[in-house]
Amino acid sequence: MTTAETYAFAEVQQRVKQFSYAVGIGAMHTYIEQAGKKQSNWIARPQLTMSYDFGKGVFWKYKGYVSGYQPSLSAMSDVAQQIDKYQIRQGNPNLKPVMFVANEMQLSWQSKHVNLNIWANYSYDHKPIMDETFEQLIDGQSYAVRTYANHRGFHRLQVAPSVQVRVLNNSLIFTVAPFANYYVSLGNSYTHKHFNPGVRASIMGMYKGWQFFGEVTTRYNNLWGETLEYGEFYHHIGLGYNADKWGFRAMLMNPFSVKGYSIETKDLSALAPNTQHAEMRDFRQMLILNFHCNLDFGTQRRENGKRINNEDNENGILSGTK
């Protein structure tokens, strides 16, 4: 298999008083060749960023762009792998690159004691590469074949407001950040929807180098294709101290938990649904100790991060899990 990806981009930035914007024009070319079959595709990648400073702590920002991605080597691998007595996983060499559109908006207000912020994101994947399960007879035996295909579409809507209150000269900080995720997975033969509300809340107190902190986060779930992953529910409390050149921190994970740590993954296919549930009951009342010191010396140089990552870390092997 031979794959190649070429990317070009140009951007113009301008600021007019409190308003600033950046307009970008780009293009991506993907090339895939396997077993004599060739694919060559162009995807336009425009981008628009706008922001406005209203004054008195009110700020607004918007970012929208079109981009794309090509199939992974493992998903295109023309290999069938038996999972168990009834299931087979195989790749799909006919997969095509995907175009997606993303829109992100943020509105914030900051005062001396209160920060209000709302972040929202909507994205749409056109013909996304998602999982698919169908029945196939092989030597008289019926198998559930799990593979990948370009499906109709995928919608993702996320909203996350937050409130932060600072009192006692910013030495005590309370933060509450609810969130809501809504996913719509449009397969060729299925439609799945999932709504995931949740919240993250934290407290931090500081006094003469000492820190007290605590946080609780509910499950952050993710739907893709016919796979629904439930995130972890966790909380922690801790105490720390920071000096000029050193510091330490002691943190207790899930101090009030009964069942400890758990995650769950559901396959929603009508042909072969399954649920995988994992628990780690020892992951509660767990004490974590951390100590750090600053040994920086000599000449320091600043390195700018690259905008494009073309590292090849795909091994091209299908996962053998269900």
C-alpha positions as CSV (number, residue, x, y, z in Angstrom):
1,M,0.0,0.0,0.0
2,T,1.2,3.5,-0.9
3,T,-0.3,6.6,0.7
4,A,0.6,10.3,0.3
5,E,-0.9,13.5,1.6
6,T,0.0,17.0,0.4
7,Y,-1.2,20.2,2.0
8,A,-0.9,23.9,1.1
9,F,-2.3,26.9,3.0
10,A,-2.2,30.7,2.9
11,E,-3.7,33.1,5.5
12,V,-4.4,36.8,5.7
13,Q,-4.9,38.5,9.0
14,Q,-6.3,42.0,9.7
15,R,-7.3,44.0,12.8
16,V,-9.7,47.0,12.8
17,K,-10.0,48.5,16.2
18,Q,-11.7,45.9,18.4
19,F,-12.5,43.6,15.5
20,S,-9.9,41.1,14.1
21,Y,-10.2,38.4,11.5
22,A,-8.2,35.9,9.6
23,V,-9.1,34.3,6.3
24,G,-7.3,31.2,5.1
25,I,-7.4,29.3,1.9
26,G,-6.0,25.8,1.7
27,A,-6.2,22.5,-0.2
28,M,-5.3,18.9,0.6
29,H,-4.5,16.2,-1.9
30,T,-4.6,12.5,-0.9
31,Y,-3.3,9.6,-2.9
32,I,-3.8,5.9,-2.1
33,E,-2.6,2.9,-4.1
34,Q,-3.2,-0.7,-3.1
35,A,-3.3,-3.9,-5.2
36,G,-3.4,-2.0,-8.4
37,K,-6.2,0.3,-7.3
38,K,-5.5,4.0,-7.1
39,Q,-7.4,6.9,-5.5
40,S,-6.6,10.6,-6.0
41,N,-8.7,13.2,-4.2
42,W,-8.7,17.0,-3.6
43,I,-10.3,18.6,-0.6
44,A,-10.6,22.3,-0.2
45,R,-9.7,23.7,3.3
46,P,-11.0,27.2,3.8
47,Q,-10.8,28.7,7.3
48,L,-12.3,31.8,8.9
49,T,-11.5,33.2,12.3
50,M,-13.2,36.3,13.8
51,S,-13.1,38.0,17.2
52,Y,-14.4,41.2,18.8
53,D,-13.5,42.8,22.0
54,F,-16.6,44.7,23.3
55,G,-14.8,46.2,26.2
56,K,-15.6,45.9,29.9
57,G,-14.5,42.3,29.9
58,V,-16.8,41.0,27.1
59,F,-15.1,39.1,24.3
60,W,-16.4,37.0,21.4
61,K,-14.6,34.6,19.1
62,Y,-15.7,32.4,16.2
63,K,-13.7,29.9,14.1
64,G,-15.0,27.9,11.2
65,Y,-13.1,25.6,8.8
66,V,-13.4,22.8,6.3
67,S,-10.9,20.0,6.4
68,G,-10.5,16.3,5.7
69,Y,-8.7,13.0,6.5
70,Q,-7.9,9.8,4.7
71,P,-8.5,6.2,5.8
72,S,-6.1,4.6,8.2
73,L,-3.9,1.8,6.9
74,S,-5.5,-0.7,9.3
75,A,-9.0,0.2,8.1
76,M,-8.1,-0.3,4.5
77,S,-6.2,-3.6,5.1
78,D,-7.6,-6.3,2.9
79,V,-7.3,-8.9,5.6
80,A,-9.9,-10.9,7.5
81,Q,-9.2,-11.8,11.1
82,Q,-11.4,-14.1,13.2
83,I,-12.4,-12.7,16.5
84,D,-14.3,-15.7,17.9
85,K,-16.4,-18.6,16.7
86,Y,-19.1,-16.3,15.3
87,Q,-17.4,-13.0,14.4
88,I,-14.8,-11.8,11.8
89,R,-13.1,-8.4,11.5
90,Q,-11.8,-7.3,8.2
91,G,-10.7,-4.1,6.5
92,N,-12.2,-2.3,3.4
93,P,-9.8,-1.3,0.6
94,N,-12.5,0.7,-1.0
95,L,-12.7,3.4,1.7
96,K,-12.5,7.0,0.5
97,P,-11.2,10.2,2.2
98,V,-13.6,12.2,4.3
99,M,-14.5,15.9,4.3
100,F,-15.7,17.5,7.6
101,V,-16.9,21.0,8.5
102,A,-16.4,22.5,12.0
103,N,-17.8,25.6,13.7
104,E,-16.6,26.8,17.1
105,M,-17.9,29.9,19.1
106,Q,-16.9,31.3,22.4
107,L,-18.4,34.2,24.4
108,S,-16.9,35.3,27.7
109,W,-17.3,38.0,30.3
110,Q,-14.7,38.7,33.0
111,S,-15.0,40.9,36.1
112,K,-13.0,41.3,39.2
113,H,-14.6,38.4,41.0
114,V,-16.7,36.5,38.3
115,N,-15.9,34.9,35.0
116,L,-18.7,33.7,32.7
117,N,-17.9,31.7,29.6
118,I,-19.9,29.7,27.0
119,W,-18.3,27.5,24.4
120,A,-20.2,25.8,21.6
121,N,-19.1,23.6,18.8
122,Y,-20.9,22.0,15.8
123,S,-19.2,19.7,13.3
124,Y,-20.3,17.5,10.5
125,D,-18.4,14.6,8.9
126,H,-19.5,13.9,5.3
127,K,-19.3,10.3,4.3
128,P,-17.4,9.4,7.5
129,I,-15.5,6.1,7.9
130,M,-17.4,4.3,10.6
131,D,-18.0,0.7,11.7
132,E,-20.4,-1.6,10.0
133,T,-21.6,-5.2,10.7
134,F,-23.2,-7.6,8.3
135,E,-23.9,-11.3,8.0
136,Q,-21.9,-13.5,5.7
137,L,-22.0,-17.3,5.0
138,I,-18.5,-18.9,4.8
139,D,-18.4,-22.7,4.1
140,G,-21.9,-23.0,5.4
141,Q,-21.2,-21.1,8.6
142,S,-22.9,-17.8,9.4
143,Y,-20.6,-15.1,10.6
144,A,-21.1,-11.5,11.8
145,V,-18.5,-9.5,9.8
146,R,-17.3,-6.3,11.4
147,T,-15.7,-3.9,9.0
148,Y,-15.6,-0.2,8.0
149,A,-17.4,1.8,5.3
150,N,-18.1,5.4,4.2
151,H,-21.5,6.1,5.7
152,R,-24.1,8.9,5.3
153,G,-22.9,11.4,7.9
154,F,-22.1,12.2,11.5
155,H,-23.3,15.3,13.5
156,R,-21.8,16.5,16.7
157,L,-23.1,19.3,18.8
158,Q,-21.4,20.3,22.1
159,V,-22.2,23.2,24.5
160,A,-20.2,24.0,27.6
161,P,-20.9,27.0,29.8
162,S,-18.9,27.7,32.9
163,V,-19.0,30.0,35.9
164,Q,-15.9,30.9,38.0
165,V,-16.2,32.9,41.2
166,R,-13.1,34.3,43.0
167,V,-13.3,35.6,46.6
168,L,-10.9,36.5,49.4
169,N,-8.6,38.4,47.1
170,N,-8.5,35.5,44.6
171,S,-7.4,33.0,47.2
172,L,-10.5,30.9,47.0
173,I,-11.9,29.9,43.6
174,F,-15.1,28.0,42.7
175,T,-15.7,26.7,39.2
176,V,-18.8,25.0,37.9
177,A,-18.8,23.9,34.2
178,P,-21.8,21.9,32.9
179,F,-21.7,20.4,29.5
180,A,-24.0,18.8,27.0
181,N,-23.0,16.6,24.0
182,Y,-25.4,15.4,21.3
183,Y,-24.4,13.0,18.6
184,V,-26.2,11.7,15.5
185,S,-24.6,8.8,13.7
186,L,-26.1,8.3,10.3
187,G,-25.0,4.9,8.9
188,N,-25.9,3.3,5.6
189,S,-28.3,0.9,7.4
190,Y,-28.6,2.5,10.9
191,T,-29.2,5.7,12.8
192,H,-28.0,6.2,16.4
193,K,-28.5,9.2,18.6
194,H,-27.0,9.9,22.0
195,F,-27.4,12.8,24.5
196,N,-24.8,13.2,27.2
197,P,-25.3,15.9,29.9
198,G,-22.7,16.3,32.6
199,V,-20.8,18.7,34.9
200,R,-17.4,19.4,36.1
201,A,-17.0,21.3,39.4
202,S,-13.9,22.3,41.3
203,I,-12.6,24.3,44.3
204,M,-9.2,25.7,44.9
205,G,-7.9,27.6,48.0
206,M,-4.5,29.2,48.3
207,Y,-2.6,30.7,51.2
208,K,1.1,31.6,51.5
209,G,2.2,28.9,49.1
210,W,-0.3,26.3,50.3
211,Q,-3.0,24.9,48.1
212,F,-6.1,23.0,48.7
213,F,-8.1,21.6,45.8
214,G,-10.9,19.3,44.9
215,E,-12.7,18.3,41.7
216,V,-15.6,16.1,40.5
217,T,-16.3,15.2,36.9
218,T,-19.2,13.2,35.5
219,R,-19.0,10.8,32.6
220,Y,-18.0,12.4,29.2
221,N,-19.4,10.0,26.6
222,N,-18.6,9.6,22.9
223,L,-20.5,8.0,20.1
224,W,-19.0,7.1,16.8
225,G,-20.6,4.9,14.2
226,E,-22.2,2.1,16.3
227,T,-19.7,2.3,19.2
228,L,-20.8,4.2,22.3
229,E,-18.1,4.8,24.9
230,Y,-18.9,5.9,28.4
231,G,-16.3,8.0,30.0
232,E,-15.1,7.8,33.6
233,F,-16.8,9.3,36.6
234,Y,-14.1,10.5,39.1
235,H,-13.4,12.9,41.9
236,H,-10.3,13.9,43.9
237,I,-9.2,16.1,46.8
238,G,-5.7,17.2,47.5
239,L,-3.2,19.4,49.4
240,G,0.0,21.0,48.1
241,Y,2.8,23.5,48.7
242,N,4.8,25.5,46.2
243,A,8.1,27.3,47.0
244,D,10.3,29.2,44.5
245,K,12.3,26.2,43.4
246,W,10.4,23.2,44.7
247,G,7.0,21.9,45.7
248,F,5.0,18.9,46.6
249,R,1.4,17.7,46.2
250,A,-0.7,14.9,47.8
251,M,-3.9,13.9,46.1
252,L,-6.5,11.3,47.1
253,M,-8.4,9.8,44.1
254,N,-12.1,8.8,44.5
255,P,-12.1,9.1,48.3
256,F,-15.9,8.8,48.6
257,S,-16.3,6.1,45.9
258,V,-17.9,2.7,46.6
259,K,-17.2,0.9,43.3
260,G,-14.1,2.7,42.3
261,Y,-13.2,3.3,38.6
262,S,-15.3,1.9,35.8
263,I,-15.7,2.4,32.0
264,E,-18.1,0.8,29.5
265,T,-18.3,0.4,25.7
266,K,-21.4,-0.7,23.9
267,D,-21.7,-2.0,20.3
268,L,-25.1,-0.9,19.1
269,S,-25.3,-3.0,16.0
270,A,-28.6,-4.9,15.5
271,L,-26.9,-8.1,14.3
272,A,-24.3,-8.6,17.0
273,P,-24.7,-6.1,19.9
274,N,-22.4,-6.4,22.9
275,T,-21.3,-4.6,26.1
276,Q,-17.8,-4.5,27.6
277,H,-17.7,-3.3,31.2
278,A,-14.5,-2.9,33.2
279,E,-14.1,-2.0,36.9
280,M,-11.1,-1.3,39.0
281,R,-12.2,-1.3,42.6
282,D,-8.7,-0.6,43.9
283,F,-8.8,2.8,42.1
284,R,-10.4,4.4,45.2
285,Q,-9.0,6.0,48.3
286,M,-5.7,5.9,46.3
287,L,-3.0,8.3,47.5
288,I,-0.8,10.0,44.9
289,L,2.3,11.9,46.1
290,N,4.2,14.2,43.8
291,F,7.4,16.2,44.4
292,H,9.1,18.6,42.0
293,C,12.1,20.9,41.9
294,N,13.4,23.4,39.3
295,L,16.9,22.6,38.0
296,D,16.8,25.0,35.0
297,F,20.1,26.7,34.2
298,G,22.2,27.8,31.2
299,T,20.9,29.2,27.9
300,Q,17.3,28.7,27.0
301,R,15.9,28.6,23.4
302,R,12.4,28.8,22.3
303,E,11.1,26.3,19.8
304,N,7.9,26.9,17.8
305,G,5.6,24.0,17.3
306,K,5.0,22.8,13.8
307,R,1.5,23.2,12.4
308,I,1.4,20.0,10.3
309,N,2.2,16.6,11.8
310,N,3.1,14.1,9.2
311,E,4.4,11.4,11.5
312,D,3.6,7.9,10.5
313,N,2.6,5.9,13.6
314,E,0.0,3.7,12.0
315,N,0.9,0.0,12.0
316,G,-1.8,-1.1,9.6
317,I,-3.0,-3.9,11.8
318,L,-6.7,-4.4,12.6
319,S,-7.8,-4.6,16.2
320,G,-8.8,-8.1,17.3
321,T,-11.4,-6.9,19.8
322,K,-15.1,-7.1,19.4
